[in-house]
């Protein structure tokens, strides 16, 4: 990785892109500490510390702690992510959007424009819900309508500006800008998490016990990262053979290729969907200014919170983990069915004269691809579950509550690997151009 970056800095174009990305990162971190006018900045931080659930923990991790400090970027890039997912789902449900997506670059630009508008609307809704829900509880210094309007406008503008920064990084920097924004926010919380682990397991222990605890923590983190790298890079290659065609007096074609089917076809989306769905009841209860209480409703809310799972003192709440596992598997299949269509791939192969060796074109190819896909999706879902359950297990058994859970690790590793691949591809193109010019 470091050698790739070192070689990249030797090329002027890539060096300028890296510097631009670094400057945008500074702007992001500056906006993450810039206060929203008229709010009590310690209110949400204290409120989050007193919560037994984790309804807002994932959101706060994705905002790099901006939510807890109520800074300008308190909503983070979450409205844009939600908007992109909604548009992706609507593209399948609405024929006009599907046609727009297939209409080349112009169609994608139109969808991107709609996504931006939906992002602003979602940011506005989230800003209003947060301001109204927490305004009377102490978030606002003066809970009058014009102060609320200023806070809502600041939060909405902050989220829209963050979306703009992400798009500029994509155009003028390196990597996917939105992913870079999310990565920086998550990474910014890691030093505080390690300080918390140090104070919890090493500070008041002997040197031997502290060293052992440090080795165990380091081993768990490294094993998880390595497992995520294997999960992200794993793929099943389906061989494809194209028949030769007669053009003039020569036969052309006949080349062999493959269809790459990633093990983790849905990426981190199933985990985000499952976590968001299980956190939704807790978010609604919190915004209404109520608590679950000690009745059945309170027990259900605690069971839906991952902070109560795998706790030996209260094993009954671990039932929520079973629901979480079911949701991850379900959303893995659901999202893959939207983004990967075996029938369409089989039809395209048939039109181009391609076939899978040993499988007849048409319906048999569709059934074969569907069978392989179902197997791969299940393996990928199990891998996601393992990555996400490891931090939950340590939190429940040892009380190691940190912000970088399995979801964060998957995002960090995935974004870093993808960014490095883009840098390497740009370097390869640059060297190729230089070779031609010579």
Secondary structure, 3 states (H helix, E strand, C coil): CHHHHHHHCCCHHHHHHHHHHHHHHHHHHHHCCCECCCECCCHHHHHHHCCCCCCCHHHHHHCCCHHHHCECCCCCCHHHHHHHHHHHHHHHHCHHHHHHHCCHHHHHHHHHHHHHHHHHHHHHHHHHHHHHHHHHHHHECCCCHHHHHHHHHHHHHHHHHHHHHHHHHHHHCCCCHHHHHHHHHHHHHHHHHHHHHHHHHCCCCCHHHHHHHHHHHHHHHHHHHHHHHHHHHCEEEEEEEECEEEECCEEEECCEEEEEEECCCCCCHHHHHHHHHHHHHHHHHHHCCCCCCCCHHHHHHHHHCHHHCCCHHHHHHHHHHHHHHHHHHHHHHHHHHHHCCHHHHHHHHHHCCEECCCCCCCHHHHHHHHHHHHHHHHHHHHHHHHHHHHHHHHHHHHCCCCCCCHHHHHHHHHHHHHHHHHHHHHHHHHHHHHHHHC
